[in-house]
Amino acid sequence: MPPPGNNAGREFVSRDKLTHIGVDAFGNAMFQSMAQLMAQDIRDSNLTKLTYKRLARNWYVVSGLRGNEIVYHKTLLKDDFIYELWIEYPQSKTALMKPVVARVESSLTAPKSP
């Protein structure tokens, strides 16, 4: 998919159009805390079942089901910027996607401060 107008993110879609991996970054204009951001993410994700959540000082992870789709979101907060990763795929692809999720998730880091 083409980058957004501000060039701050990318979305990758599988050939069958069932798997989506995306990243983006934007300013925390409302100066929300990690807990507030996580609560909003849970509300906005339209999950039918929340299966995992973890909140840390400067990041959180939310995962669950939306129908037969697995939804994984990780968000980092650094210097009033929000960095997001989302991965969404059919539950039937869990065995294939589990190592992909682990690899991509571990690579998400906020840029170093100047």
BALUM-560293 format. One record per residue: residue number from 1; residue in three letters; x, y, z of N, C-alpha, C in turn. Coordinates in nm, 3 decimals, m for minus. Example, Ala and Ser with C-alpha at 12.3 -4.5 7.8 and 13.67 -1.06 7.14 Angstrom:
2
+-----+---------+---------+---------+---------+---------+---------+---------+---------+---------+---------+
: num : residuo :     nxx :     nyy :     nzz :    caxx :    cayy :    cazz :     cxx :     cyy :     czz :
+-----+---------+---------+---------+---------+---------+---------+---------+---------+---------+---------+
:   1 :     ala :   1.319 :  m0.569 :   0.780 :   1.230 :  m0.450 :   0.780 :   1.320 :  m0.330 :   0.780 :
:   2 :     ser :   1.285 :  m0.225 :   0.708 :   1.367 :  m0.106 :   0.714 :   1.290 :   0.003 :   0.787 :
+-----+---------+---------+---------+---------+---------+---------+---------+---------+---------+---------+
//
This chain:
114
+-----+---------+---------+---------+---------+---------+---------+---------+---------+---------+---------+
: num : residuo :     nxx :     nyy :     nzz :    caxx :    cayy :    cazz :     cxx :     cyy :     czz :
+-----+---------+---------+---------+---------+---------+---------+---------+---------+---------+---------+
:   1 :     met :   0.085 :  m0.117 :   0.000 :   0.000 :   0.000 :   0.000 :   0.090 :   0.124 :   0.000 :
:   2 :     pro :   0.045 :   0.230 :  m0.059 :   0.127 :   0.352 :  m0.059 :   0.134 :   0.412 :   0.081 :
:   3 :     pro :   0.240 :   0.489 :   0.109 :   0.252 :   0.552 :   0.240 :   0.144 :   0.658 :   0.260 :
:   4 :     pro :   0.112 :   0.688 :   0.386 :   0.017 :   0.796 :   0.411 :   0.076 :   0.929 :   0.367 :
:   5 :     gly :  m0.008 :   1.030 :   0.358 :   0.034 :   1.161 :   0.312 :   0.151 :   1.220 :   0.388 :
:   6 :     asn :   0.159 :   1.194 :   0.518 :   0.268 :   1.249 :   0.598 :   0.391 :   1.158 :   0.599 :
:   7 :     asn :   0.385 :   1.046 :   0.526 :   0.496 :   0.952 :   0.513 :   0.540 :   0.893 :   0.647 :
:   8 :     ala :   0.448 :   0.884 :   0.743 :   0.483 :   0.838 :   0.878 :   0.445 :   0.694 :   0.904 :
:   9 :     gly :   0.413 :   0.617 :   0.802 :   0.377 :   0.478 :   0.827 :   0.370 :   0.398 :   0.699 :
:  10 :     arg :   0.352 :   0.268 :   0.718 :   0.340 :   0.176 :   0.606 :   0.246 :   0.063 :   0.646 :
:  11 :     glu :   0.176 :   0.009 :   0.546 :   0.096 :  m0.110 :   0.567 :   0.132 :  m0.211 :   0.460 :
:  12 :     phe :   0.149 :  m0.335 :   0.502 :   0.182 :  m0.444 :   0.411 :   0.068 :  m0.544 :   0.416 :
:  13 :     val :   0.021 :  m0.585 :   0.298 :  m0.094 :  m0.673 :   0.287 :  m0.052 :  m0.797 :   0.208 :
:  14 :     ser :  m0.091 :  m0.914 :   0.259 :  m0.058 :  m1.039 :   0.190 :  m0.130 :  m1.048 :   0.056 :
:  15 :     arg :  m0.082 :  m1.137 :  m0.030 :  m0.143 :  m1.152 :  m0.163 :  m0.290 :  m1.189 :  m0.154 :
:  16 :     asp :  m0.325 :  m1.269 :  m0.051 :  m0.466 :  m1.307 :  m0.037 :  m0.549 :  m1.199 :   0.033 :
:  17 :     lys :  m0.483 :  m1.090 :   0.071 :  m0.546 :  m0.974 :   0.134 :  m0.606 :  m1.002 :   0.271 :
:  18 :     leu :  m0.563 :  m1.111 :   0.335 :  m0.618 :  m1.149 :   0.466 :  m0.525 :  m1.112 :   0.581 :
:  19 :     thr :  m0.398 :  m1.089 :   0.552 :  m0.300 :  m1.057 :   0.656 :  m0.250 :  m0.915 :   0.634 :
:  20 :     his :  m0.250 :  m0.838 :   0.743 :  m0.206 :  m0.698 :   0.738 :  m0.101 :  m0.675 :   0.846 :
:  21 :     ile :   0.008 :  m0.610 :   0.809 :   0.111 :  m0.567 :   0.903 :   0.134 :  m0.420 :   0.877 :
:  22 :     gly :   0.124 :  m0.339 :   0.982 :   0.140 :  m0.196 :   0.963 :   0.219 :  m0.132 :   1.076 :
:  23 :     val :   0.281 :  m0.022 :   1.043 :   0.353 :   0.059 :   1.141 :   0.322 :   0.205 :   1.113 :
:  24 :     asp :   0.318 :   0.285 :   1.217 :   0.308 :   0.428 :   1.198 :   0.358 :   0.501 :   1.321 :
:  25 :     ala :   0.373 :   0.630 :   1.306 :   0.421 :   0.716 :   1.415 :   0.352 :   0.850 :   1.404 :
:  26 :     phe :   0.320 :   0.908 :   1.519 :   0.254 :   1.038 :   1.521 :   0.270 :   1.100 :   1.659 :
:  27 :     gly :   0.249 :   1.228 :   1.667 :   0.262 :   1.300 :   1.793 :   0.149 :   1.267 :   1.889 :
:  28 :     asn :   0.180 :   1.265 :   2.016 :   0.082 :   1.242 :   2.122 :   0.018 :   1.377 :   2.154 :
:  29 :     ala :  m0.063 :   1.428 :   2.061 :  m0.118 :   1.563 :   2.070 :  m0.204 :   1.586 :   2.194 :
:  30 :     met :  m0.266 :   1.480 :   2.244 :  m0.352 :   1.494 :   2.362 :  m0.277 :   1.458 :   2.490 :
:  31 :     phe :  m0.147 :   1.430 :   2.479 :  m0.061 :   1.397 :   2.593 :  m0.123 :   1.287 :   2.679 :
:  32 :     gln :  m0.171 :   1.182 :   2.613 :  m0.230 :   1.070 :   2.684 :  m0.123 :   0.983 :   2.748 :
:  33 :     ser :  m0.159 :   0.923 :   2.860 :  m0.069 :   0.829 :   2.927 :  m0.076 :   0.695 :   2.854 :
:  34 :     met :   0.016 :   0.605 :   2.884 :   0.013 :   0.472 :   2.824 :  m0.116 :   0.401 :   2.860 :
:  35 :     ala :  m0.162 :   0.415 :   2.984 :  m0.287 :   0.350 :   3.026 :  m0.405 :   0.404 :   2.945 :
:  36 :     gln :  m0.408 :   0.535 :   2.921 :  m0.516 :   0.594 :   2.841 :  m0.510 :   0.546 :   2.697 :
:  37 :     leu :  m0.389 :   0.543 :   2.641 :  m0.373 :   0.496 :   2.503 :  m0.416 :   0.350 :   2.490 :
:  38 :     met :  m0.378 :   0.266 :   2.587 :  m0.415 :   0.125 :   2.582 :  m0.566 :   0.108 :   2.592 :
:  39 :     ala :  m0.629 :   0.180 :   2.684 :  m0.775 :   0.170 :   2.699 :  m0.846 :   0.213 :   2.570 :
:  40 :     gln :  m0.798 :   0.319 :   2.507 :  m0.857 :   0.364 :   2.381 :  m0.836 :   0.259 :   2.272 :
:  41 :     asp :  m0.717 :   0.199 :   2.266 :  m0.686 :   0.097 :   2.167 :  m0.781 :  m0.022 :   2.183 :
:  42 :     ile :  m0.803 :  m0.065 :   2.307 :  m0.894 :  m0.176 :   2.332 :  m1.035 :  m0.142 :   2.284 :
:  43 :     arg :  m1.081 :  m0.021 :   2.315 :  m1.215 :   0.023 :   2.270 :  m1.223 :   0.027 :   2.117 :
:  44 :     asp :  m1.122 :   0.086 :   2.054 :  m1.124 :   0.108 :   1.909 :  m1.099 :  m0.019 :   1.827 :
:  45 :     ser :  m1.044 :  m0.123 :   1.889 :  m1.008 :  m0.245 :   1.816 :  m1.128 :  m0.333 :   1.783 :
:  46 :     asn :  m1.241 :  m0.308 :   1.848 :  m1.362 :  m0.389 :   1.825 :  m1.335 :  m0.538 :   1.844 :
:  47 :     leu :  m1.258 :  m0.571 :   1.947 :  m1.227 :  m0.712 :   1.974 :  m1.350 :  m0.784 :   2.026 :
:  48 :     thr :  m1.370 :  m0.907 :   1.980 :  m1.476 :  m0.991 :   2.036 :  m1.426 :  m1.062 :   2.161 :
:  49 :     lys :  m1.292 :  m1.075 :   2.173 :  m1.233 :  m1.137 :   2.291 :  m1.092 :  m1.081 :   2.310 :
:  50 :     leu :  m1.066 :  m1.022 :   2.425 :  m0.932 :  m0.976 :   2.460 :  m0.857 :  m1.094 :   2.520 :
:  51 :     thr :  m0.746 :  m1.135 :   2.458 :  m0.673 :  m1.253 :   2.505 :  m0.545 :  m1.218 :   2.580 :
:  52 :     tyr :  m0.492 :  m1.097 :   2.558 :  m0.366 :  m1.060 :   2.622 :  m0.355 :  m0.908 :   2.627 :
:  53 :     lys :  m0.306 :  m0.858 :   2.739 :  m0.269 :  m0.717 :   2.747 :  m0.158 :  m0.704 :   2.848 :
:  54 :     arg :  m0.066 :  m0.615 :   2.816 :   0.045 :  m0.588 :   2.908 :   0.080 :  m0.440 :   2.896 :
:  55 :     leu :   0.087 :  m0.376 :   3.010 :   0.118 :  m0.233 :   3.017 :   0.250 :  m0.214 :   3.090 :
:  56 :     ala :   0.342 :  m0.143 :   3.028 :   0.470 :  m0.108 :   3.089 :   0.480 :   0.044 :   3.093 :
:  57 :     arg :   0.591 :   0.095 :   3.141 :   0.607 :   0.239 :   3.156 :   0.595 :   0.314 :   3.023 :
:  58 :     asn :   0.657 :   0.261 :   2.918 :   0.656 :   0.334 :   2.791 :   0.608 :   0.251 :   2.672 :
:  59 :     trp :   0.538 :   0.141 :   2.700 :   0.481 :   0.060 :   2.592 :   0.368 :  m0.026 :   2.645 :
:  60 :     tyr :   0.288 :  m0.075 :   2.551 :   0.186 :  m0.174 :   2.585 :   0.162 :  m0.266 :   2.466 :
:  61 :     val :   0.103 :  m0.380 :   2.496 :   0.062 :  m0.477 :   2.395 :  m0.082 :  m0.515 :   2.423 :
:  62 :     val :  m0.161 :  m0.524 :   2.319 :  m0.299 :  m0.570 :   2.325 :  m0.316 :  m0.674 :   2.215 :
:  63 :     ser :  m0.375 :  m0.786 :   2.250 :  m0.399 :  m0.890 :   2.151 :  m0.535 :  m0.954 :   2.178 :
:  64 :     gly :  m0.597 :  m0.999 :   2.072 :  m0.725 :  m1.064 :   2.090 :  m0.784 :  m1.110 :   1.959 :
:  65 :     leu :  m0.913 :  m1.141 :   1.965 :  m0.985 :  m1.189 :   1.849 :  m1.089 :  m1.088 :   1.806 :
:  66 :     arg :  m1.102 :  m1.075 :   1.677 :  m1.211 :  m0.999 :   1.615 :  m1.275 :  m1.096 :   1.518 :
:  67 :     gly :  m1.378 :  m1.165 :   1.568 :  m1.435 :  m1.274 :   1.489 :  m1.333 :  m1.385 :   1.479 :
:  68 :     asn :  m1.298 :  m1.426 :   1.356 :  m1.197 :  m1.531 :   1.334 :  m1.060 :  m1.474 :   1.303 :
:  69 :     glu :  m1.040 :  m1.347 :   1.331 :  m0.914 :  m1.278 :   1.301 :  m0.837 :  m1.252 :   1.431 :
:  70 :     ile :  m0.708 :  m1.277 :   1.428 :  m0.621 :  m1.243 :   1.541 :  m0.570 :  m1.101 :   1.520 :
:  71 :     val :  m0.576 :  m1.022 :   1.625 :  m0.535 :  m0.882 :   1.622 :  m0.424 :  m0.864 :   1.725 :
:  72 :     tyr :  m0.312 :  m0.808 :   1.683 :  m0.199 :  m0.782 :   1.773 :  m0.157 :  m0.637 :   1.754 :
:  73 :     his :  m0.157 :  m0.560 :   1.862 :  m0.113 :  m0.420 :   1.857 :  m0.006 :  m0.397 :   1.963 :
:  74 :     lys :   0.101 :  m0.333 :   1.924 :   0.204 :  m0.290 :   2.019 :   0.226 :  m0.141 :   1.997 :
:  75 :     thr :   0.233 :  m0.068 :   2.106 :   0.251 :   0.077 :   2.100 :   0.362 :   0.118 :   2.194 :
:  76 :     leu :   0.450 :   0.204 :   2.144 :   0.558 :   0.264 :   2.224 :   0.532 :   0.413 :   2.235 :
:  77 :     leu :   0.573 :   0.472 :   2.346 :   0.565 :   0.617 :   2.364 :   0.702 :   0.668 :   2.404 :
:  78 :     lys :   0.752 :   0.765 :   2.327 :   0.882 :   0.823 :   2.358 :   0.884 :   0.969 :   2.311 :
:  79 :     asp :   0.924 :   1.057 :   2.401 :   0.936 :   1.200 :   2.369 :   0.808 :   1.254 :   2.303 :
:  80 :     asp :   0.694 :   1.219 :   2.359 :   0.563 :   1.263 :   2.311 :   0.530 :   1.218 :   2.169 :
:  81 :     phe :   0.594 :   1.111 :   2.123 :   0.560 :   1.049 :   1.996 :   0.512 :   0.907 :   2.022 :
:  82 :     ile :   0.412 :   0.866 :   1.947 :   0.354 :   0.733 :   1.957 :   0.400 :   0.653 :   1.836 :
:  83 :     tyr :   0.452 :   0.534 :   1.860 :   0.498 :   0.444 :   1.755 :   0.413 :   0.318 :   1.765 :
:  84 :     glu :   0.345 :   0.282 :   1.657 :   0.251 :   0.171 :   1.660 :   0.287 :   0.062 :   1.560 :
:  85 :     leu :   0.260 :  m0.060 :   1.602 :   0.268 :  m0.178 :   1.515 :   0.135 :  m0.250 :   1.526 :
:  86 :     trp :   0.077 :  m0.289 :   1.415 :  m0.041 :  m0.373 :   1.421 :  m0.025 :  m0.487 :   1.322 :
:  87 :     ile :  m0.069 :  m0.603 :   1.366 :  m0.066 :  m0.723 :   1.283 :  m0.203 :  m0.789 :   1.298 :
:  88 :     glu :  m0.265 :  m0.817 :   1.185 :  m0.398 :  m0.877 :   1.186 :  m0.399 :  m0.988 :   1.081 :
:  89 :     tyr :  m0.447 :  m1.108 :   1.122 :  m0.445 :  m1.222 :   1.031 :  m0.550 :  m1.324 :   1.074 :
:  90 :     pro :  m0.591 :  m1.413 :   0.980 :  m0.689 :  m1.515 :   1.014 :  m0.634 :  m1.613 :   1.119 :
:  91 :     gln :  m0.723 :  m1.655 :   1.206 :  m0.684 :  m1.751 :   1.310 :  m0.625 :  m1.878 :   1.248 :
:  92 :     ser :  m0.670 :  m1.913 :   1.130 :  m0.622 :  m2.033 :   1.062 :  m0.474 :  m2.024 :   1.025 :
:  93 :     lys :  m0.417 :  m1.904 :   1.027 :  m0.276 :  m1.885 :   0.992 :  m0.186 :  m1.869 :   1.116 :
:  94 :     thr :  m0.234 :  m1.907 :   1.232 :  m0.159 :  m1.887 :   1.356 :  m0.022 :  m1.952 :   1.352 :
:  95 :     ala :  m0.013 :  m2.077 :   1.311 :   0.117 :  m2.147 :   1.309 :   0.217 :  m2.076 :   1.218 :
:  96 :     leu :   0.169 :  m2.028 :   1.106 :   0.255 :  m1.956 :   1.011 :   0.296 :  m1.819 :   1.066 :
:  97 :     met :   0.203 :  m1.750 :   1.129 :   0.227 :  m1.611 :   1.169 :   0.295 :  m1.595 :   1.305 :
:  98 :     lys :   0.289 :  m1.694 :   1.391 :   0.347 :  m1.679 :   1.525 :   0.494 :  m1.637 :   1.521 :
:  99 :     pro :   0.581 :  m1.702 :   1.442 :   0.721 :  m1.656 :   1.436 :   0.736 :  m1.520 :   1.369 :
: 100 :     val :   0.648 :  m1.489 :   1.275 :   0.652 :  m1.358 :   1.209 :   0.619 :  m1.249 :   1.311 :
: 101 :     val :   0.514 :  m1.270 :   1.388 :   0.475 :  m1.172 :   1.491 :   0.590 :  m1.151 :   1.588 :
: 102 :     ala :   0.651 :  m1.260 :   1.636 :   0.762 :  m1.248 :   1.731 :   0.878 :  m1.169 :   1.673 :
: 103 :     arg :   0.912 :  m1.196 :   1.549 :   1.025 :  m1.127 :   1.484 :   0.995 :  m0.979 :   1.461 :
: 104 :     val :   0.878 :  m0.949 :   1.407 :   0.843 :  m0.810 :   1.378 :   0.827 :  m0.732 :   1.507 :
: 105 :     glu :   0.759 :  m0.792 :   1.606 :   0.737 :  m0.725 :   1.733 :   0.868 :  m0.689 :   1.802 :
: 106 :     ser :   0.964 :  m0.779 :   1.798 :   1.092 :  m0.752 :   1.866 :   1.173 :  m0.644 :   1.795 :
: 107 :     ser :   1.141 :  m0.618 :   1.668 :   1.218 :  m0.518 :   1.593 :   1.162 :  m0.376 :   1.612 :
: 108 :     leu :   1.043 :  m0.362 :   1.670 :   0.985 :  m0.229 :   1.688 :   1.054 :  m0.157 :   1.803 :
: 109 :     thr :   1.122 :  m0.050 :   1.771 :   1.186 :   0.034 :   1.874 :   1.166 :   0.181 :   1.835 :
: 110 :     ala :   1.160 :   0.264 :   1.935 :   1.152 :   0.408 :   1.909 :   1.291 :   0.458 :   1.873 :
: 111 :     pro :   1.300 :   0.561 :   1.790 :   1.432 :   0.615 :   1.756 :   1.503 :   0.671 :   1.880 :
: 112 :     lys :   1.634 :   0.668 :   1.874 :   1.713 :   0.725 :   1.983 :   1.699 :   0.876 :   1.984 :
: 113 :     ser :   1.695 :   0.934 :   2.102 :   1.687 :   1.080 :   2.114 :   1.818 :   1.141 :   2.069 :
: 114 :     pro :   1.811 :   1.260 :   2.005 :   1.935 :   1.324 :   1.958 :   2.024 :   1.368 :   2.073 :
+-----+---------+---------+---------+---------+---------+---------+---------+---------+---------+---------+
//
